[in-house]
Amino acid sequence: MGATIKILVIEDDNEINQLLCEIITNSGYVPQPVFSGTEALLYLASDQE
């Protein structure tokens, strides 16, 4: 089986964020929800370490 594909979901509306994550999960990918650009940058910085 191939590598796990993670998708960063950046959306400040909680309901839309959850919906997008559900769609991504149902498509076989792994969502990482964040709610702001700042939170996304922090996640990306911590994921590099």
Chimera marker file (.cmm) of the C-alpha trace (Angstrom):
<marker_set name="trace">
<marker id="1" x="0.000" y="0.000" z="0.000" r="1" g="1" b="0" radius="0.5"/>
<marker id="2" x="1.149" y="3.567" z="-0.682" r="1" g="1" b="0" radius="0.5"/>
<marker id="3" x="2.159" y="6.322" z="1.655" r="1" g="1" b="0" radius="0.5"/>
<marker id="4" x="-0.437" y="8.084" z="3.784" r="1" g="1" b="0" radius="0.5"/>
<marker id="5" x="-1.554" y="11.350" z="2.230" r="1" g="1" b="0" radius="0.5"/>
<marker id="6" x="-2.335" y="14.111" z="4.716" r="1" g="1" b="0" radius="0.5"/>
<marker id="7" x="-4.402" y="17.147" z="3.748" r="1" g="1" b="0" radius="0.5"/>
<marker id="8" x="-4.276" y="20.350" z="5.770" r="1" g="1" b="0" radius="0.5"/>
<marker id="9" x="-7.785" y="21.828" z="6.043" r="1" g="1" b="0" radius="0.5"/>
<marker id="10" x="-7.727" y="25.551" z="6.860" r="1" g="1" b="0" radius="0.5"/>
<marker id="11" x="-11.229" y="26.845" z="7.548" r="1" g="1" b="0" radius="0.5"/>
<marker id="12" x="-12.403" y="29.046" z="10.405" r="1" g="1" b="0" radius="0.5"/>
<marker id="13" x="-16.043" y="27.909" z="10.292" r="1" g="1" b="0" radius="0.5"/>
<marker id="14" x="-16.262" y="24.795" z="12.486" r="1" g="1" b="0" radius="0.5"/>
<marker id="15" x="-19.164" y="23.166" z="10.613" r="1" g="1" b="0" radius="0.5"/>
<marker id="16" x="-17.525" y="23.617" z="7.207" r="1" g="1" b="0" radius="0.5"/>
<marker id="17" x="-14.191" y="22.405" z="8.608" r="1" g="1" b="0" radius="0.5"/>
<marker id="18" x="-15.863" y="19.241" z="9.926" r="1" g="1" b="0" radius="0.5"/>
<marker id="19" x="-17.678" y="18.667" z="6.620" r="1" g="1" b="0" radius="0.5"/>
<marker id="20" x="-14.463" y="19.039" z="4.614" r="1" g="1" b="0" radius="0.5"/>
<marker id="21" x="-12.640" y="16.666" z="6.963" r="1" g="1" b="0" radius="0.5"/>
<marker id="22" x="-15.430" y="14.104" z="6.621" r="1" g="1" b="0" radius="0.5"/>
<marker id="23" x="-15.282" y="14.303" z="2.815" r="1" g="1" b="0" radius="0.5"/>
<marker id="24" x="-11.487" y="13.957" z="2.879" r="1" g="1" b="0" radius="0.5"/>
<marker id="25" x="-11.650" y="10.970" z="5.243" r="1" g="1" b="0" radius="0.5"/>
<marker id="26" x="-14.295" y="9.260" z="3.099" r="1" g="1" b="0" radius="0.5"/>
<marker id="27" x="-11.996" y="9.740" z="0.100" r="1" g="1" b="0" radius="0.5"/>
<marker id="28" x="-9.228" y="7.773" z="1.827" r="1" g="1" b="0" radius="0.5"/>
<marker id="29" x="-7.016" y="10.644" z="2.969" r="1" g="1" b="0" radius="0.5"/>
<marker id="30" x="-6.060" y="11.922" z="6.430" r="1" g="1" b="0" radius="0.5"/>
<marker id="31" x="-7.286" y="15.448" z="7.202" r="1" g="1" b="0" radius="0.5"/>
<marker id="32" x="-5.563" y="17.789" z="9.650" r="1" g="1" b="0" radius="0.5"/>
<marker id="33" x="-8.052" y="20.488" z="10.623" r="1" g="1" b="0" radius="0.5"/>
<marker id="34" x="-6.864" y="23.949" z="11.630" r="1" g="1" b="0" radius="0.5"/>
<marker id="35" x="-8.901" y="27.103" z="12.034" r="1" g="1" b="0" radius="0.5"/>
<marker id="36" x="-6.580" y="29.947" z="11.019" r="1" g="1" b="0" radius="0.5"/>
<marker id="37" x="-3.556" y="30.764" z="8.918" r="1" g="1" b="0" radius="0.5"/>
<marker id="38" x="-1.477" y="31.192" z="12.050" r="1" g="1" b="0" radius="0.5"/>
<marker id="39" x="-2.507" y="27.782" z="13.331" r="1" g="1" b="0" radius="0.5"/>
<marker id="40" x="-1.636" y="26.287" z="9.925" r="1" g="1" b="0" radius="0.5"/>
<marker id="41" x="1.839" y="27.836" z="10.006" r="1" g="1" b="0" radius="0.5"/>
<marker id="42" x="2.422" y="26.531" z="13.532" r="1" g="1" b="0" radius="0.5"/>
<marker id="43" x="1.319" y="23.049" z="12.472" r="1" g="1" b="0" radius="0.5"/>
<marker id="44" x="3.577" y="23.088" z="9.414" r="1" g="1" b="0" radius="0.5"/>
<marker id="45" x="6.544" y="24.312" z="11.460" r="1" g="1" b="0" radius="0.5"/>
<marker id="46" x="6.055" y="21.589" z="14.073" r="1" g="1" b="0" radius="0.5"/>
<marker id="47" x="5.563" y="18.912" z="11.395" r="1" g="1" b="0" radius="0.5"/>
<marker id="48" x="9.005" y="19.704" z="9.921" r="1" g="1" b="0" radius="0.5"/>
<marker id="49" x="10.827" y="18.857" z="13.149" r="1" g="1" b="0" radius="0.5"/>
<link id1="1" id2="2" r="1" g="1" b="0" radius="0.2"/>
<link id1="2" id2="3" r="1" g="1" b="0" radius="0.2"/>
<link id1="3" id2="4" r="1" g="1" b="0" radius="0.2"/>
<link id1="4" id2="5" r="1" g="1" b="0" radius="0.2"/>
<link id1="5" id2="6" r="1" g="1" b="0" radius="0.2"/>
<link id1="6" id2="7" r="1" g="1" b="0" radius="0.2"/>
<link id1="7" id2="8" r="1" g="1" b="0" radius="0.2"/>
<link id1="8" id2="9" r="1" g="1" b="0" radius="0.2"/>
<link id1="9" id2="10" r="1" g="1" b="0" radius="0.2"/>
<link id1="10" id2="11" r="1" g="1" b="0" radius="0.2"/>
<link id1="11" id2="12" r="1" g="1" b="0" radius="0.2"/>
<link id1="12" id2="13" r="1" g="1" b="0" radius="0.2"/>
<link id1="13" id2="14" r="1" g="1" b="0" radius="0.2"/>
<link id1="14" id2="15" r="1" g="1" b="0" radius="0.2"/>
<link id1="15" id2="16" r="1" g="1" b="0" radius="0.2"/>
<link id1="16" id2="17" r="1" g="1" b="0" radius="0.2"/>
<link id1="17" id2="18" r="1" g="1" b="0" radius="0.2"/>
<link id1="18" id2="19" r="1" g="1" b="0" radius="0.2"/>
<link id1="19" id2="20" r="1" g="1" b="0" radius="0.2"/>
<link id1="20" id2="21" r="1" g="1" b="0" radius="0.2"/>
<link id1="21" id2="22" r="1" g="1" b="0" radius="0.2"/>
<link id1="22" id2="23" r="1" g="1" b="0" radius="0.2"/>
<link id1="23" id2="24" r="1" g="1" b="0" radius="0.2"/>
<link id1="24" id2="25" r="1" g="1" b="0" radius="0.2"/>
<link id1="25" id2="26" r="1" g="1" b="0" radius="0.2"/>
<link id1="26" id2="27" r="1" g="1" b="0" radius="0.2"/>
<link id1="27" id2="28" r="1" g="1" b="0" radius="0.2"/>
<link id1="28" id2="29" r="1" g="1" b="0" radius="0.2"/>
<link id1="29" id2="30" r="1" g="1" b="0" radius="0.2"/>
<link id1="30" id2="31" r="1" g="1" b="0" radius="0.2"/>
<link id1="31" id2="32" r="1" g="1" b="0" radius="0.2"/>
<link id1="32" id2="33" r="1" g="1" b="0" radius="0.2"/>
<link id1="33" id2="34" r="1" g="1" b="0" radius="0.2"/>
<link id1="34" id2="35" r="1" g="1" b="0" radius="0.2"/>
<link id1="35" id2="36" r="1" g="1" b="0" radius="0.2"/>
<link id1="36" id2="37" r="1" g="1" b="0" radius="0.2"/>
<link id1="37" id2="38" r="1" g="1" b="0" radius="0.2"/>
<link id1="38" id2="39" r="1" g="1" b="0" radius="0.2"/>
<link id1="39" id2="40" r="1" g="1" b="0" radius="0.2"/>
<link id1="40" id2="41" r="1" g="1" b="0" radius="0.2"/>
<link id1="41" id2="42" r="1" g="1" b="0" radius="0.2"/>
<link id1="42" id2="43" r="1" g="1" b="0" radius="0.2"/>
<link id1="43" id2="44" r="1" g="1" b="0" radius="0.2"/>
<link id1="44" id2="45" r="1" g="1" b="0" radius="0.2"/>
<link id1="45" id2="46" r="1" g="1" b="0" radius="0.2"/>
<link id1="46" id2="47" r="1" g="1" b="0" radius="0.2"/>
<link id1="47" id2="48" r="1" g="1" b="0" radius="0.2"/>
<link id1="48" id2="49" r="1" g="1" b="0" radius="0.2"/>
</marker_set>
